[in-house]
């Protein structure tokens, strides 16, 4: 039985993006005012990395639509519930077997798969661990 693996991206929430912009902005202002006499490569690298972080957060913040912001899970528990309800996590339940068997039968009745393909697929589904 092959397990379904899902991948997704993890990115900062809108609130985290706003806080990141504020924090990096404050750090850059402090660094530029405090270490202005330091100069050299360190200061250039510091400023470039800080600006890159701010740009990242601005782009990330702009990528959320209003409806996306309302759907963002707050806790890891909510993320797990969303994945489980979408069938992306965990073992298939009994209902999944029933649904899959009915789907294969429906494909056969509609003439989309042959009798041999139907029997082969049905056998694969039935052999899986219940």
Beta strands, then each sheet from edge to edge (+ up, - down):
end
